[in-house]
């Protein structure tokens, strides 16, 4: 992948906050996040 811009976080659809998926991954290991979203 190639990126042209680095941003602090991905925004939600309204542009007013953090993407729900990204927000739910905060403070989780990849394994914890995978378990949370694969239910």
mmCIF entry with sequence, helices, sheets and N, C-alpha, C, O atoms, coordinates in Angstrom:
data_MODEL
# 
_entry.id   MODEL 
# 
_entity.id                         1 
_entity.type                       polymer 
_entity.pdbx_number_of_molecules   1 
# 
_entity_poly.entity_id                      1 
_entity_poly.type                           'polypeptide(L)' 
_entity_poly.nstd_linkage                   no 
_entity_poly.nstd_monomer                   no 
_entity_poly.pdbx_seq_one_letter_code       
;(UNK)(UNK)(UNK)(UNK)(UNK)(UNK)(UNK)(UNK)(UNK)(UNK)(UNK)(UNK)(UNK)(UNK)(UNK)(UNK)
(UNK)(UNK)(UNK)(UNK)(UNK)(UNK)(UNK)(UNK)(UNK)(UNK)(UNK)(UNK)(UNK)(UNK)(UNK)(UNK)
(UNK)(UNK)(UNK)(UNK)(UNK)(UNK)(UNK)
;
_entity_poly.pdbx_seq_one_letter_code_can   XXXXXXXXXXXXXXXXXXXXXXXXXXXXXXXXXXXXXXX 
_entity_poly.pdbx_strand_id                 A 
# 
loop_
_entity_poly_seq.entity_id 
_entity_poly_seq.num 
_entity_poly_seq.mon_id 
_entity_poly_seq.hetero 
1 1  UNK n 
1 2  UNK n 
1 3  UNK n 
1 4  UNK n 
1 5  UNK n 
1 6  UNK n 
1 7  UNK n 
1 8  UNK n 
1 9  UNK n 
1 10 UNK n 
1 11 UNK n 
1 12 UNK n 
1 13 UNK n 
1 14 UNK n 
1 15 UNK n 
1 16 UNK n 
1 17 UNK n 
1 18 UNK n 
1 19 UNK n 
1 20 UNK n 
1 21 UNK n 
1 22 UNK n 
1 23 UNK n 
1 24 UNK n 
1 25 UNK n 
1 26 UNK n 
1 27 UNK n 
1 28 UNK n 
1 29 UNK n 
1 30 UNK n 
1 31 UNK n 
1 32 UNK n 
1 33 UNK n 
1 34 UNK n 
1 35 UNK n 
1 36 UNK n 
1 37 UNK n 
1 38 UNK n 
1 39 UNK n 
# 
_struct_asym.id          A 
_struct_asym.entity_id   1 
# 
loop_
_struct_conf.conf_type_id 
_struct_conf.id 
_struct_conf.pdbx_PDB_helix_id 
_struct_conf.beg_label_comp_id 
_struct_conf.beg_label_asym_id 
_struct_conf.beg_label_seq_id 
_struct_conf.pdbx_beg_PDB_ins_code 
_struct_conf.end_label_comp_id 
_struct_conf.end_label_asym_id 
_struct_conf.end_label_seq_id 
_struct_conf.pdbx_end_PDB_ins_code 
_struct_conf.beg_auth_comp_id 
_struct_conf.beg_auth_asym_id 
_struct_conf.beg_auth_seq_id 
_struct_conf.end_auth_comp_id 
_struct_conf.end_auth_asym_id 
_struct_conf.end_auth_seq_id 
_struct_conf.pdbx_PDB_helix_class 
_struct_conf.details 
_struct_conf.pdbx_PDB_helix_length 
HELX_P HELX_P1 AA1 UNK A 20 ? UNK A 25 ? UNK A 20 UNK A 25 1 ? 6 
HELX_P HELX_P2 AA2 UNK A 30 ? UNK A 37 ? UNK A 30 UNK A 37 1 ? 8 
# 
_struct_conf_type.id          HELX_P 
_struct_conf_type.criteria    ? 
_struct_conf_type.reference   ? 
# 
loop_
_atom_site.group_PDB 
_atom_site.id 
_atom_site.type_symbol 
_atom_site.label_atom_id 
_atom_site.label_alt_id 
_atom_site.label_comp_id 
_atom_site.label_asym_id 
_atom_site.label_entity_id 
_atom_site.label_seq_id 
_atom_site.pdbx_PDB_ins_code 
_atom_site.Cartn_x 
_atom_site.Cartn_y 
_atom_site.Cartn_z 
_atom_site.occupancy 
_atom_site.B_iso_or_equiv 
_atom_site.pdbx_formal_charge 
_atom_site.auth_seq_id 
_atom_site.auth_comp_id 
_atom_site.auth_asym_id 
_atom_site.auth_atom_id 
_atom_site.pdbx_PDB_model_num 
ATOM 1   N N  . UNK A 1 1  ? 0.833   -1.189  0.000  1.00 0.00 ? 1  UNK A N  1 
ATOM 2   C CA . UNK A 1 1  ? 0.000   0.000   0.000  1.00 0.00 ? 1  UNK A CA 1 
ATOM 3   C C  . UNK A 1 1  ? 0.872   1.245   0.000  1.00 0.00 ? 1  UNK A C  1 
ATOM 4   O O  . UNK A 1 1  ? 1.980   1.245   0.537  1.00 0.00 ? 1  UNK A O  1 
ATOM 5   N N  . UNK A 1 2  ? 0.359   2.295   -0.605 1.00 0.00 ? 2  UNK A N  1 
ATOM 6   C CA . UNK A 1 2  ? 1.058   3.577   -0.633 1.00 0.00 ? 2  UNK A CA 1 
ATOM 7   C C  . UNK A 1 2  ? 0.093   4.650   -0.142 1.00 0.00 ? 2  UNK A C  1 
ATOM 8   O O  . UNK A 1 2  ? -1.060  4.709   -0.568 1.00 0.00 ? 2  UNK A O  1 
ATOM 9   N N  . UNK A 1 3  ? 0.573   5.476   0.741  1.00 0.00 ? 3  UNK A N  1 
ATOM 10  C CA . UNK A 1 3  ? -0.256  6.531   1.303  1.00 0.00 ? 3  UNK A CA 1 
ATOM 11  C C  . UNK A 1 3  ? 0.332   7.883   0.942  1.00 0.00 ? 3  UNK A C  1 
ATOM 12  O O  . UNK A 1 3  ? 1.550   8.059   0.932  1.00 0.00 ? 3  UNK A O  1 
ATOM 13  N N  . UNK A 1 4  ? -0.536  8.829   0.649  1.00 0.00 ? 4  UNK A N  1 
ATOM 14  C CA . UNK A 1 4  ? -0.067  10.173  0.330  1.00 0.00 ? 4  UNK A CA 1 
ATOM 15  C C  . UNK A 1 4  ? -0.255  11.127  1.495  1.00 0.00 ? 4  UNK A C  1 
ATOM 16  O O  . UNK A 1 4  ? 0.282   12.235  1.495  1.00 0.00 ? 4  UNK A O  1 
ATOM 17  N N  . UNK A 1 5  ? -1.024  10.691  2.493  1.00 0.00 ? 5  UNK A N  1 
ATOM 18  C CA . UNK A 1 5  ? -1.295  11.556  3.633  1.00 0.00 ? 5  UNK A CA 1 
ATOM 19  C C  . UNK A 1 5  ? -1.402  10.717  4.902  1.00 0.00 ? 5  UNK A C  1 
ATOM 20  O O  . UNK A 1 5  ? -2.034  9.661   4.907  1.00 0.00 ? 5  UNK A O  1 
ATOM 21  N N  . UNK A 1 6  ? -0.786  11.190  5.962  1.00 0.00 ? 6  UNK A N  1 
ATOM 22  C CA . UNK A 1 6  ? -0.889  10.537  7.263  1.00 0.00 ? 6  UNK A CA 1 
ATOM 23  C C  . UNK A 1 6  ? -1.830  11.370  8.116  1.00 0.00 ? 6  UNK A C  1 
ATOM 24  O O  . UNK A 1 6  ? -1.668  12.585  8.229  1.00 0.00 ? 6  UNK A O  1 
ATOM 25  N N  . UNK A 1 7  ? -2.809  10.713  8.715  1.00 0.00 ? 7  UNK A N  1 
ATOM 26  C CA . UNK A 1 7  ? -3.798  11.407  9.538  1.00 0.00 ? 7  UNK A CA 1 
ATOM 27  C C  . UNK A 1 7  ? -3.793  10.810  10.941 1.00 0.00 ? 7  UNK A C  1 
ATOM 28  O O  . UNK A 1 7  ? -3.397  9.658   11.118 1.00 0.00 ? 7  UNK A O  1 
ATOM 29  N N  . UNK A 1 8  ? -4.227  11.581  11.945 1.00 0.00 ? 8  UNK A N  1 
ATOM 30  C CA . UNK A 1 8  ? -4.215  11.059  13.316 1.00 0.00 ? 8  UNK A CA 1 
ATOM 31  C C  . UNK A 1 8  ? -5.174  9.886   13.503 1.00 0.00 ? 8  UNK A C  1 
ATOM 32  O O  . UNK A 1 8  ? -4.889  8.974   14.278 1.00 0.00 ? 8  UNK A O  1 
ATOM 33  N N  . UNK A 1 9  ? -6.314  9.901   12.798 1.00 0.00 ? 9  UNK A N  1 
ATOM 34  C CA . UNK A 1 9  ? -7.282  8.809   12.866 1.00 0.00 ? 9  UNK A CA 1 
ATOM 35  C C  . UNK A 1 9  ? -8.239  8.918   11.687 1.00 0.00 ? 9  UNK A C  1 
ATOM 36  O O  . UNK A 1 9  ? -8.336  9.961   11.041 1.00 0.00 ? 9  UNK A O  1 
ATOM 37  N N  . UNK A 1 10 ? -8.941  7.825   11.420 1.00 0.00 ? 10 UNK A N  1 
ATOM 38  C CA . UNK A 1 10 ? -9.947  7.800   10.360 1.00 0.00 ? 10 UNK A CA 1 
ATOM 39  C C  . UNK A 1 10 ? -11.239 8.370   10.931 1.00 0.00 ? 10 UNK A C  1 
ATOM 40  O O  . UNK A 1 10 ? -11.668 7.990   12.021 1.00 0.00 ? 10 UNK A O  1 
ATOM 41  N N  . UNK A 1 11 ? -11.854 9.284   10.186 1.00 0.00 ? 11 UNK A N  1 
ATOM 42  C CA . UNK A 1 11 ? -13.078 9.940   10.667 1.00 0.00 ? 11 UNK A CA 1 
ATOM 43  C C  . UNK A 1 11 ? -14.319 9.127   10.320 1.00 0.00 ? 11 UNK A C  1 
ATOM 44  O O  . UNK A 1 11 ? -14.330 8.343   9.371  1.00 0.00 ? 11 UNK A O  1 
ATOM 45  N N  . UNK A 1 12 ? -15.362 9.340   11.117 1.00 0.00 ? 12 UNK A N  1 
ATOM 46  C CA . UNK A 1 12 ? -16.643 8.689   10.832 1.00 0.00 ? 12 UNK A CA 1 
ATOM 47  C C  . UNK A 1 12 ? -17.312 9.375   9.642  1.00 0.00 ? 12 UNK A C  1 
ATOM 48  O O  . UNK A 1 12 ? -16.785 10.353  9.113  1.00 0.00 ? 12 UNK A O  1 
ATOM 49  N N  . UNK A 1 13 ? -18.450 8.876   9.227  1.00 0.00 ? 13 UNK A N  1 
ATOM 50  C CA . UNK A 1 13 ? -19.125 9.413   8.033  1.00 0.00 ? 13 UNK A CA 1 
ATOM 51  C C  . UNK A 1 13 ? -19.456 10.889  8.134  1.00 0.00 ? 13 UNK A C  1 
ATOM 52  O O  . UNK A 1 13 ? -19.365 11.619  7.147  1.00 0.00 ? 13 UNK A O  1 
ATOM 53  N N  . UNK A 1 14 ? -19.840 11.334  9.323  1.00 0.00 ? 14 UNK A N  1 
ATOM 54  C CA . UNK A 1 14 ? -20.209 12.746  9.485  1.00 0.00 ? 14 UNK A CA 1 
ATOM 55  C C  . UNK A 1 14 ? -18.979 13.643  9.572  1.00 0.00 ? 14 UNK A C  1 
ATOM 56  O O  . UNK A 1 14 ? -19.090 14.864  9.455  1.00 0.00 ? 14 UNK A O  1 
ATOM 57  N N  . UNK A 1 15 ? -17.808 13.046  9.778  1.00 0.00 ? 15 UNK A N  1 
ATOM 58  C CA . UNK A 1 15 ? -16.581 13.823  9.894  1.00 0.00 ? 15 UNK A CA 1 
ATOM 59  C C  . UNK A 1 15 ? -16.397 14.468  11.253 1.00 0.00 ? 15 UNK A C  1 
ATOM 60  O O  . UNK A 1 15 ? -15.474 15.259  11.449 1.00 0.00 ? 15 UNK A O  1 
ATOM 61  N N  . UNK A 1 16 ? -17.272 14.135  12.196 1.00 0.00 ? 16 UNK A N  1 
ATOM 62  C CA . UNK A 1 16 ? -17.245 14.783  13.505 1.00 0.00 ? 16 UNK A CA 1 
ATOM 63  C C  . UNK A 1 16 ? -16.505 13.991  14.576 1.00 0.00 ? 16 UNK A C  1 
ATOM 64  O O  . UNK A 1 16 ? -16.327 14.485  15.690 1.00 0.00 ? 16 UNK A O  1 
ATOM 65  N N  . UNK A 1 17 ? -16.080 12.792  14.266 1.00 0.00 ? 17 UNK A N  1 
ATOM 66  C CA . UNK A 1 17 ? -15.394 11.986  15.274 1.00 0.00 ? 17 UNK A CA 1 
ATOM 67  C C  . UNK A 1 17 ? -14.656 10.832  14.639 1.00 0.00 ? 17 UNK A C  1 
ATOM 68  O O  . UNK A 1 17 ? -14.491 10.778  13.420 1.00 0.00 ? 17 UNK A O  1 
ATOM 69  N N  . UNK A 1 18 ? -14.217 9.919   15.466 1.00 0.00 ? 18 UNK A N  1 
ATOM 70  C CA . UNK A 1 18 ? -13.435 8.783   15.019 1.00 0.00 ? 18 UNK A CA 1 
ATOM 71  C C  . UNK A 1 18 ? -14.342 7.685   14.446 1.00 0.00 ? 18 UNK A C  1 
ATOM 72  O O  . UNK A 1 18 ? -15.456 7.472   14.923 1.00 0.00 ? 18 UNK A O  1 
ATOM 73  N N  . UNK A 1 19 ? -13.853 7.011   13.439 1.00 0.00 ? 19 UNK A N  1 
ATOM 74  C CA . UNK A 1 19 ? -14.530 5.862   12.849 1.00 0.00 ? 19 UNK A CA 1 
ATOM 75  C C  . UNK A 1 19 ? -14.872 4.856   13.951 1.00 0.00 ? 19 UNK A C  1 
ATOM 76  O O  . UNK A 1 19 ? -14.030 4.573   14.803 1.00 0.00 ? 19 UNK A O  1 
ATOM 77  N N  . UNK A 1 20 ? -16.093 4.311   13.949 1.00 0.00 ? 20 UNK A N  1 
ATOM 78  C CA . UNK A 1 20 ? -16.486 3.378   15.007 1.00 0.00 ? 20 UNK A CA 1 
ATOM 79  C C  . UNK A 1 20 ? -15.568 2.156   15.112 1.00 0.00 ? 20 UNK A C  1 
ATOM 80  O O  . UNK A 1 20 ? -15.277 1.701   16.218 1.00 0.00 ? 20 UNK A O  1 
ATOM 81  N N  . UNK A 1 21 ? -15.119 1.628   13.998 1.00 0.00 ? 21 UNK A N  1 
ATOM 82  C CA . UNK A 1 21 ? -14.219 0.471   14.047 1.00 0.00 ? 21 UNK A CA 1 
ATOM 83  C C  . UNK A 1 21 ? -12.882 0.857   14.660 1.00 0.00 ? 21 UNK A C  1 
ATOM 84  O O  . UNK A 1 21 ? -12.338 0.125   15.487 1.00 0.00 ? 21 UNK A O  1 
ATOM 85  N N  . UNK A 1 22 ? -12.360 1.991   14.261 1.00 0.00 ? 22 UNK A N  1 
ATOM 86  C CA . UNK A 1 22 ? -11.090 2.434   14.816 1.00 0.00 ? 22 UNK A CA 1 
ATOM 87  C C  . UNK A 1 22 ? -11.235 2.740   16.305 1.00 0.00 ? 22 UNK A C  1 
ATOM 88  O O  . UNK A 1 22 ? -10.351 2.418   17.099 1.00 0.00 ? 22 UNK A O  1 
ATOM 89  N N  . UNK A 1 23 ? -12.342 3.357   16.677 1.00 0.00 ? 23 UNK A N  1 
ATOM 90  C CA . UNK A 1 23 ? -12.591 3.683   18.082 1.00 0.00 ? 23 UNK A CA 1 
ATOM 91  C C  . UNK A 1 23 ? -12.664 2.412   18.931 1.00 0.00 ? 23 UNK A C  1 
ATOM 92  O O  . UNK A 1 23 ? -12.150 2.377   20.049 1.00 0.00 ? 23 UNK A O  1 
ATOM 93  N N  . UNK A 1 24 ? -13.304 1.371   18.394 1.00 0.00 ? 24 UNK A N  1 
ATOM 94  C CA . UNK A 1 24 ? -13.426 0.126   19.155 1.00 0.00 ? 24 UNK A CA 1 
ATOM 95  C C  . UNK A 1 24 ? -12.107 -0.631  19.263 1.00 0.00 ? 24 UNK A C  1 
ATOM 96  O O  . UNK A 1 24 ? -11.977 -1.531  20.093 1.00 0.00 ? 24 UNK A O  1 
ATOM 97  N N  . UNK A 1 25 ? -11.133 -0.277  18.436 1.00 0.00 ? 25 UNK A N  1 
ATOM 98  C CA . UNK A 1 25 ? -9.837  -0.964  18.492 1.00 0.00 ? 25 UNK A CA 1 
ATOM 99  C C  . UNK A 1 25 ? -8.854  -0.305  19.457 1.00 0.00 ? 25 UNK A C  1 
ATOM 100 O O  . UNK A 1 25 ? -7.791  -0.860  19.737 1.00 0.00 ? 25 UNK A O  1 
ATOM 101 N N  . UNK A 1 26 ? -9.203  0.871   19.963 1.00 0.00 ? 26 UNK A N  1 
ATOM 102 C CA . UNK A 1 26 ? -8.296  1.570   20.873 1.00 0.00 ? 26 UNK A CA 1 
ATOM 103 C C  . UNK A 1 26 ? -8.026  0.733   22.117 1.00 0.00 ? 26 UNK A C  1 
ATOM 104 O O  . UNK A 1 26 ? -8.930  0.106   22.670 1.00 0.00 ? 26 UNK A O  1 
ATOM 105 N N  . UNK A 1 27 ? -6.785  0.732   22.540 1.00 0.00 ? 27 UNK A N  1 
ATOM 106 C CA . UNK A 1 27 ? -6.366  0.053   23.770 1.00 0.00 ? 27 UNK A CA 1 
ATOM 107 C C  . UNK A 1 27 ? -6.601  -1.455  23.734 1.00 0.00 ? 27 UNK A C  1 
ATOM 108 O O  . UNK A 1 27 ? -6.741  -2.085  24.782 1.00 0.00 ? 27 UNK A O  1 
ATOM 109 N N  . UNK A 1 28 ? -6.646  -2.037  22.535 1.00 0.00 ? 28 UNK A N  1 
ATOM 110 C CA . UNK A 1 28 ? -6.785  -3.484  22.398 1.00 0.00 ? 28 UNK A CA 1 
ATOM 111 C C  . UNK A 1 28 ? -5.603  -4.022  21.598 1.00 0.00 ? 28 UNK A C  1 
ATOM 112 O O  . UNK A 1 28 ? -5.066  -3.346  20.720 1.00 0.00 ? 28 UNK A O  1 
ATOM 113 N N  . UNK A 1 29 ? -5.214  -5.241  21.918 1.00 0.00 ? 29 UNK A N  1 
ATOM 114 C CA . UNK A 1 29 ? -4.219  -5.915  21.094 1.00 0.00 ? 29 UNK A CA 1 
ATOM 115 C C  . UNK A 1 29 ? -4.918  -6.359  19.813 1.00 0.00 ? 29 UNK A C  1 
ATOM 116 O O  . UNK A 1 29 ? -6.147  -6.412  19.776 1.00 0.00 ? 29 UNK A O  1 
ATOM 117 N N  . UNK A 1 30 ? -4.170  -6.676  18.772 1.00 0.00 ? 30 UNK A N  1 
ATOM 118 C CA . UNK A 1 30 ? -4.818  -7.184  17.559 1.00 0.00 ? 30 UNK A CA 1 
ATOM 119 C C  . UNK A 1 30 ? -5.691  -8.411  17.840 1.00 0.00 ? 30 UNK A C  1 
ATOM 120 O O  . UNK A 1 30 ? -6.765  -8.562  17.257 1.00 0.00 ? 30 UNK A O  1 
ATOM 121 N N  . UNK A 1 31 ? -5.229  -9.277  18.729 1.00 0.00 ? 31 UNK A N  1 
ATOM 122 C CA . UNK A 1 31 ? -5.996  -10.480 19.063 1.00 0.00 ? 31 UNK A CA 1 
ATOM 123 C C  . UNK A 1 31 ? -7.310  -10.127 19.760 1.00 0.00 ? 31 UNK A C  1 
ATOM 124 O O  . UNK A 1 31 ? -8.353  -10.701 19.447 1.00 0.00 ? 31 UNK A O  1 
ATOM 125 N N  . UNK A 1 32 ? -7.261  -9.188  20.702 1.00 0.00 ? 32 UNK A N  1 
ATOM 126 C CA . UNK A 1 32 ? -8.474  -8.759  21.405 1.00 0.00 ? 32 UNK A CA 1 
ATOM 127 C C  . UNK A 1 32 ? -9.466  -8.118  20.444 1.00 0.00 ? 32 UNK A C  1 
ATOM 128 O O  . UNK A 1 32 ? -10.669 -8.362  20.526 1.00 0.00 ? 32 UNK A O  1 
ATOM 129 N N  . UNK A 1 33 ? -8.953  -7.297  19.536 1.00 0.00 ? 33 UNK A N  1 
ATOM 130 C CA . UNK A 1 33 ? -9.824  -6.636  18.570 1.00 0.00 ? 33 UNK A CA 1 
ATOM 131 C C  . UNK A 1 33 ? -10.461 -7.658  17.634 1.00 0.00 ? 33 UNK A C  1 
ATOM 132 O O  . UNK A 1 33 ? -11.652 -7.572  17.332 1.00 0.00 ? 33 UNK A O  1 
ATOM 133 N N  . UNK A 1 34 ? -9.676  -8.617  17.180 1.00 0.00 ? 34 UNK A N  1 
ATOM 134 C CA . UNK A 1 34 ? -10.216 -9.655  16.300 1.00 0.00 ? 34 UNK A CA 1 
ATOM 135 C C  . UNK A 1 34 ? -11.350 -10.407 16.986 1.00 0.00 ? 34 UNK A C  1 
ATOM 136 O O  . UNK A 1 34 ? -12.395 -10.648 16.381 1.00 0.00 ? 34 UNK A O  1 
ATOM 137 N N  . UNK A 1 35 ? -11.145 -10.776 18.240 1.00 0.00 ? 35 UNK A N  1 
ATOM 138 C CA . UNK A 1 35 ? -12.195 -11.477 18.985 1.00 0.00 ? 35 UNK A CA 1 
ATOM 139 C C  . UNK A 1 35 ? -13.446 -10.610 19.108 1.00 0.00 ? 35 UNK A C  1 
ATOM 140 O O  . UNK A 1 35 ? -14.564 -11.115 18.997 1.00 0.00 ? 35 UNK A O  1 
ATOM 141 N N  . UNK A 1 36 ? -13.268 -9.324  19.335 1.00 0.00 ? 36 UNK A N  1 
ATOM 142 C CA . UNK A 1 36 ? -14.404 -8.412  19.508 1.00 0.00 ? 36 UNK A CA 1 
ATOM 143 C C  . UNK A 1 36 ? -15.224 -8.265  18.228 1.00 0.00 ? 36 UNK A C  1 
ATOM 144 O O  . UNK A 1 36 ? -16.451 -8.193  18.292 1.00 0.00 ? 36 UNK A O  1 
ATOM 145 N N  . UNK A 1 37 ? -14.573 -8.219  17.077 1.00 0.00 ? 37 UNK A N  1 
ATOM 146 C CA . UNK A 1 37 ? -15.306 -7.990  15.825 1.00 0.00 ? 37 UNK A CA 1 
ATOM 147 C C  . UNK A 1 37 ? -15.727 -9.277  15.129 1.00 0.00 ? 37 UNK A C  1 
ATOM 148 O O  . UNK A 1 37 ? -16.514 -9.231  14.184 1.00 0.00 ? 37 UNK A O  1 
ATOM 149 N N  . UNK A 1 38 ? -15.226 -10.413 15.571 1.00 0.00 ? 38 UNK A N  1 
ATOM 150 C CA . UNK A 1 38 ? -15.575 -11.665 14.893 1.00 0.00 ? 38 UNK A CA 1 
ATOM 151 C C  . UNK A 1 38 ? -16.711 -12.412 15.582 1.00 0.00 ? 38 UNK A C  1 
ATOM 152 O O  . UNK A 1 38 ? -16.968 -13.574 15.266 1.00 0.00 ? 38 UNK A O  1 
ATOM 153 N N  . UNK A 1 39 ? -17.387 -11.763 16.509 1.00 0.00 ? 39 UNK A N  1 
ATOM 154 C CA . UNK A 1 39 ? -18.519 -12.404 17.203 1.00 0.00 ? 39 UNK A CA 1 
ATOM 155 C C  . UNK A 1 39 ? -19.720 -12.488 16.301 1.00 0.00 ? 39 UNK A C  1 
ATOM 156 O O  . UNK A 1 39 ? -20.765 -12.995 16.709 1.00 0.00 ? 39 UNK A O  1 
# 
